[in-house]
């Protein structure tokens, strides 16, 4: 009886290991990838995004329109380096890119060792009432898609955070182009 349990545990363990290998990044089974290959991560790109954002917000505070351009390399670098610093999210090798009106993010999610799952989030963003709103359209971990309720909840959480960040911004336009996000607007005047 004890030997049968040990054998069953070994078989289950092997299946878990095989499943994790099947879901490893090299075997993503249809997981989208950035056009043109992996996006490089650099401190320079992350710093460039921060500097551009700060400059545009300063100009907007003087009553001018802000115009922010964000490239795949800048956003990927900022996300990757932030994740390295915080380490509170078990996501490695993030790739974020803009294409065909959508924002994609992939990476390896490792909730506990030794399991590692390639993960995907795909979202769209629009301007509604002067604010950016995001809709998470697709999310999966390994070959398992998230249910629609989880997508709606993720969209709600992202939009709550964005609303807090955009308190004094009036966003007029947002475009997701190939390799770049463009956003323009002004600062709201206190009432």
FIVEX-727862 format. One line per 4 residues: number of its first residue (from 1); their letters; for each residue x, y, z of C-alpha. Coordinates in nm, 2 decimals. Each point is the difference from the previous one (the first is absolute). Layout:
N
NUM) A) X Y Z | ... $
END
This chain:
191
1) XXXX) 0.00 0.00 0.00 | 0.28 0.24 0.09 | 0.19 -0.09 -0.31 | -0.31 0.06 -0.22 $
5) XXXX) -0.03 0.35 0.15 | 0.37 0.07 -0.06 | -0.03 -0.12 -0.36 | -0.32 0.22 -0.05 $
9) XXXX) 0.18 0.30 0.14 | 0.30 -0.05 -0.23 | -0.23 -0.04 -0.30 | -0.19 0.32 0.10 $
13) XXXX) 0.33 0.18 0.05 | 0.13 -0.11 -0.34 | -0.33 0.13 -0.16 | 0.04 0.33 0.17 $
17) XXXX) 0.36 0.04 -0.12 | -0.10 -0.10 -0.35 | -0.28 0.24 0.00 | 0.23 0.28 0.12 $
21) XXXX) 0.25 -0.09 -0.27 | -0.27 0.00 -0.27 | -0.09 0.35 0.12 | 0.36 0.13 0.01 $
25) XXXX) 0.08 0.31 -0.21 | 0.15 -0.20 -0.28 | -0.32 -0.20 -0.04 | -0.25 0.27 0.02 $
29) XXXX) -0.23 -0.16 -0.25 | -0.14 0.30 -0.18 | 0.08 0.27 0.25 | 0.05 0.32 -0.19 $
33) XXXX) 0.34 0.16 -0.02 | 0.11 0.35 -0.07 | 0.03 0.08 -0.37 | 0.37 0.01 -0.09 $
37) XXXX) 0.11 -0.23 0.28 | 0.08 0.06 0.37 | -0.01 0.36 0.12 | 0.33 0.10 0.17 $
41) XXXX) 0.00 0.13 0.36 | 0.22 0.30 0.09 | 0.03 0.25 0.27 | 0.04 0.27 -0.26 $
45) XXXX) -0.34 -0.08 -0.16 | -0.18 0.00 0.34 | 0.17 0.33 0.10 | -0.10 0.15 -0.34 $
49) XXXX) -0.37 -0.09 0.06 | 0.01 0.16 0.35 | 0.18 0.31 -0.13 | -0.25 0.04 -0.28 $
53) XXXX) -0.30 -0.04 0.23 | 0.14 0.25 0.26 | 0.08 0.25 -0.28 | -0.35 -0.03 -0.15 $
57) XXXX) -0.17 0.04 0.34 | 0.20 0.31 0.07 | -0.10 0.15 -0.33 | -0.36 -0.09 0.05 $
61) XXXX) 0.01 0.17 0.35 | 0.08 0.32 -0.18 | -0.32 -0.03 -0.20 | 0.15 -0.16 -0.31 $
65) XXXX) -0.11 -0.32 -0.15 | 0.20 -0.31 0.08 | 0.09 -0.26 -0.26 | 0.14 -0.33 0.13 $
69) XXXX) 0.15 -0.26 -0.23 | 0.09 -0.34 0.16 | 0.19 -0.26 -0.19 | 0.01 -0.38 0.05 $
73) XXXX) 0.35 0.02 0.13 | -0.07 0.27 0.25 | -0.31 -0.16 0.15 | 0.16 -0.35 0.01 $
77) XXXX) 0.31 0.14 0.16 | -0.20 0.19 0.26 | -0.21 -0.30 0.09 | 0.29 -0.24 0.01 $
81) XXXX) 0.22 0.22 0.21 | -0.28 0.08 0.24 | -0.08 -0.37 0.04 | 0.36 -0.07 0.08 $
85) XXXX) 0.00 0.27 0.27 | -0.32 -0.10 0.17 | 0.00 -0.38 -0.05 | -0.35 -0.01 0.15 $
89) XXXX) -0.15 -0.13 -0.33 | 0.14 -0.34 -0.11 | 0.03 0.10 -0.36 | 0.32 -0.01 -0.19 $
93) XXXX) 0.11 0.08 -0.36 | -0.29 0.24 -0.06 | -0.05 0.13 -0.36 | -0.25 0.28 -0.06 $
97) XXXX) -0.09 0.12 -0.35 | -0.25 0.21 -0.19 | -0.15 -0.13 -0.32 | -0.33 0.02 -0.20 $
101) XXXX) -0.18 0.20 0.26 | 0.09 -0.23 0.29 | 0.25 -0.02 0.28 | 0.16 -0.34 0.06 $
105) XXXX) 0.20 -0.12 0.30 | 0.16 -0.34 0.03 | 0.24 -0.15 0.25 | 0.07 -0.31 0.21 $
109) XXXX) -0.22 -0.02 0.31 | 0.15 -0.22 0.27 | -0.24 -0.01 0.30 | 0.22 -0.26 0.16 $
113) XXXX) 0.31 -0.19 -0.09 | 0.05 -0.20 -0.23 | -0.31 0.09 -0.19 | 0.03 0.27 -0.26 $
117) XXXX) -0.29 0.10 -0.23 | 0.02 0.22 -0.31 | -0.26 0.26 0.06 | -0.19 0.25 -0.22 $
121) XXXX) -0.21 0.31 0.05 | -0.15 0.18 -0.30 | -0.19 0.32 0.04 | -0.14 0.30 -0.19 $
125) XXXX) -0.01 0.36 0.12 | -0.23 0.28 -0.08 | -0.07 0.35 0.11 | -0.33 0.05 0.17 $
129) XXXX) -0.10 0.33 0.16 | 0.36 0.12 -0.01 | 0.13 -0.31 0.18 | 0.19 -0.30 -0.13 $
133) XXXX) -0.20 -0.32 0.05 | 0.14 -0.35 -0.05 | -0.18 -0.32 -0.08 | 0.18 -0.32 0.06 $
137) XXXX) -0.12 -0.21 -0.30 | 0.21 -0.31 0.05 | 0.21 -0.16 0.27 | 0.15 -0.34 0.04 $
141) XXXX) 0.25 -0.19 0.21 | 0.15 -0.29 -0.19 | -0.27 -0.14 -0.21 | -0.27 0.10 0.25 $
145) XXXX) -0.21 0.31 -0.10 | -0.14 0.22 0.28 | -0.38 0.01 0.02 | -0.19 0.31 -0.11 $
149) XXXX) -0.08 0.09 0.36 | 0.37 0.02 0.08 | 0.07 0.21 -0.31 | -0.28 0.25 0.11 $
153) XXXX) 0.15 0.01 0.35 | 0.35 0.06 -0.13 | -0.14 0.28 -0.23 | -0.18 0.16 0.30 $
157) XXXX) 0.32 -0.01 0.22 | 0.21 0.15 -0.28 | -0.25 0.28 -0.06 | -0.03 0.09 0.36 $
161) XXXX) 0.38 0.03 0.02 | 0.01 0.21 -0.32 | -0.28 0.23 0.13 | 0.21 0.08 0.30 $
165) XXXX) 0.30 0.07 -0.21 | -0.18 0.22 -0.25 | -0.18 0.23 0.26 | 0.12 0.32 -0.17 $
169) XXXX) 0.04 -0.12 -0.36 | -0.24 0.05 -0.28 | 0.10 -0.25 -0.26 | -0.12 0.09 -0.35 $
173) XXXX) 0.15 -0.27 -0.22 | 0.15 -0.34 0.04 | 0.13 -0.21 -0.29 | 0.16 -0.34 0.02 $
177) XXXX) 0.22 -0.04 -0.31 | 0.25 -0.25 -0.11 | 0.28 0.02 0.26 | -0.13 0.32 0.17 $
181) XXXX) -0.27 0.14 0.22 | -0.08 0.37 -0.06 | -0.20 0.21 0.25 | -0.09 0.37 0.00 $
185) XXXX) -0.20 0.23 0.23 | 0.02 0.28 0.25 | -0.01 0.06 0.37 | -0.33 0.07 0.16 $
189) XXX) -0.03 0.33 0.16 | -0.12 0.00 0.36 | -0.36 0.10 0.04 $
END
